[in-house]
């Protein structure tokens, strides 16, 4: 089962300038559309005075979920070149946003395509490429006394805890390799009072 994909280890950024226009490119490793929306909202807030926030992303080991957005630039002149670079680098679970400050000189469609393509390639060339397994996020709810049982299972499967809240009822968000999702869920739910739900 194909559940391995290449992605970037950490966020990167780059700046590309063309005829006075500035293209700020930001690449992020992402796991969900929710996360993508958060990054976009953050950049729109930070660079509120920019004219365009164009982006593209792919999600999943088979890259079946993807989107390209021109954000007001001529059709296919921004989002598609960004997506093209993500694909030619054979990456997934990656979001690239290119923020454009207009410099007063129109670049034309071919100029725009080249600028968005180059800005994206520059940001991705800064990244460390890693291989990962496709994963699912599970929310695990349990009473505090079951903490040791839950934690020893997490250790046994070497799972990554992405988020945790310890109160009377504890909640952990854990990342599980998709192939192991059913097995891990069954083992967790065999612990008395543990409830597991899929977050994706």
WOGI-V585426 format. One record per pair of residues at least 12 apart in sequence whose ideal C-beta (glycine too) atoms are under 8 Angstrom apart, sorted by the first residue. I is the first residue (numbers start at 1). J is the second residue. D is the distance in whole Angstrom. If there is no record, write none. Layout:
i->[I I]
j->[J J]
d->[D D]
This chain:
i->[1 2 2 3 3 3 3 3 3 4 4 4 4 4 5 5 5 5 5 5 5 5 5 6 6 6 6 6 6 6 6 7 7 7 7 7 7 7 7 8 8 8 8 8 8 8 8 8 8 9 9 9 9 9 10 10 10 11 11 11 11 12 12 12 12 12 12 13 13 13 13 13 14 14 14 14 14 15 16 16 16 16 17 18 18 18 18 18 19 19 19 19 20 20 20 21 21 21 21 21 21 21 22 22 22 23 23 23 23 23 23 23 24 24 24 24 24 24 24 25 25 25 25 25 25 25 25 26 26 26 26 26 26 26 27 27 27 27 27 27 27 27 28 28 28 28 29 29 30 30 30 30 30 31 31 31 31 31 32 32 32 32 33 33 35 36 36 39 39 40 40 40 43 43 47 49 50 50 50 51 51 51 51 52 52 52 52 52 52 52 52 53 53 53 53 53 54 54 54 54 54 54 54 54 54 54 54 55 55 55 55 55 55 55 55 55 56 56 56 56 56 56 56 56 56 57 57 57 57 57 58 58 58 58 58 58 58 59 59 60 60 60 61 61 61 61 63 63 66 67 67 68 68 68 73 73 73 74 74 76 77 77 77 77 78 78 78 78 78 80 81 81 81 81 81 82 82 82 82 82 84 85 85 85 85 86 86 89 89 91 91 93 94 96 96 96 98 98 98 100 133 133 133 134 134 135 135 135 135 136 136 136 136 136 136 136 137 137 137 137 137 137 137 137 138 138 138 138 138 138 138 138 138 138 138 139 139 139 139 139 139 139 140 140 140 140 140 140 140 140 141 141 141 141 141 141 141 142 142 142 142 142 142 143 143 143 143 144 144 144 144 144 146 146 146 146 147 147 149 150 150 150 150 150 153 153 153 153 154 154 157 157 157 159 159 159 159 160 160 161 161 161 162 162 173 181]
j->[179 61 62 61 133 134 177 178 179 61 131 132 133 134 60 61 63 91 92 93 131 132 134 89 90 91 92 129 130 131 132 29 91 92 93 94 129 130 132 27 28 29 91 94 124 127 128 129 130 29 127 128 129 130 29 127 128 26 27 28 29 26 27 123 124 126 127 25 26 27 123 126 119 122 123 125 126 119 115 118 119 122 103 103 107 111 114 115 103 105 107 111 103 104 105 100 101 102 103 105 107 115 100 101 103 98 99 100 115 116 118 119 47 50 98 99 100 101 119 96 97 98 99 119 120 122 123 39 43 96 97 98 99 123 94 95 96 120 123 124 126 127 94 95 96 97 93 94 57 59 93 94 95 59 93 135 137 200 59 137 199 200 59 65 95 57 95 95 97 53 55 97 97 99 99 101 99 100 101 72 100 101 102 70 71 72 73 78 98 99 100 71 97 98 99 100 69 70 71 73 78 79 82 97 98 100 116 68 69 71 79 82 95 96 97 98 68 69 79 80 82 83 86 95 96 83 86 94 95 96 83 86 87 91 92 93 94 92 93 92 93 134 92 133 134 178 87 92 83 79 83 80 82 83 100 112 116 109 112 113 109 112 113 116 98 100 112 113 116 113 113 114 116 117 120 96 98 116 117 120 117 117 120 121 124 120 124 124 129 124 129 132 124 120 123 124 116 119 120 115 177 178 179 177 178 175 176 177 178 175 176 178 181 198 199 200 162 173 174 175 176 198 199 200 173 174 176 181 184 185 188 196 197 198 199 171 172 173 196 197 198 199 171 172 173 174 188 194 195 196 169 170 171 194 195 196 197 169 170 191 193 194 195 168 169 170 193 166 167 168 169 170 191 192 193 194 166 170 191 170 172 188 191 194 184 187 188 191 172 174 176 180 184 174 175 176 184 174 175 173 174 175 174 175 199 198]
d->[6 6 6 5 5 4 7 5 6 6 6 7 6 7 8 4 7 8 4 7 7 6 6 8 6 5 7 6 7 6 8 5 6 6 5 6 7 6 6 6 8 5 7 6 7 4 7 6 7 7 7 4 7 5 7 7 7 7 6 5 7 8 5 5 7 4 5 6 5 7 6 7 6 4 4 8 6 8 6 5 4 6 8 8 6 7 8 5 6 4 6 8 2 5 6 6 6 6 4 7 6 7 7 4 7 5 7 5 5 7 8 4 7 8 7 4 8 8 8 6 7 5 8 4 6 6 4 8 6 7 5 8 7 7 6 7 5 8 4 6 8 6 7 5 8 8 6 6 6 7 6 7 5 8 6 8 7 8 7 8 8 6 7 8 8 6 5 6 7 7 7 6 5 6 5 8 5 6 5 7 6 7 5 8 5 5 6 7 8 7 4 5 6 8 5 8 6 6 5 6 4 6 6 7 5 7 6 8 5 7 7 7 6 6 4 7 4 7 5 7 4 4 6 8 6 8 7 6 4 7 7 6 7 7 5 7 6 7 6 6 7 7 6 8 4 8 7 5 6 8 8 5 6 4 8 6 8 5 7 8 5 4 5 7 7 8 6 8 5 8 5 8 4 4 7 5 6 6 8 5 7 6 4 5 6 7 7 5 8 7 7 7 8 5 6 7 5 5 6 8 5 7 8 7 5 5 6 6 6 8 5 5 5 6 8 6 7 6 7 6 8 7 4 6 7 5 6 7 7 7 8 5 7 6 7 6 7 6 7 5 8 5 7 5 8 6 6 6 8 5 6 7 5 7 4 8 8 7 6 7 6 5 7 7 6 7 5 7 8 6 8 6 6 7 6 6 8 7 5 8 7 7 6 7 7 6 6 8 8 6 7 7 6 5 6 6 7 7 4 7 6 8 7 6 6 8]
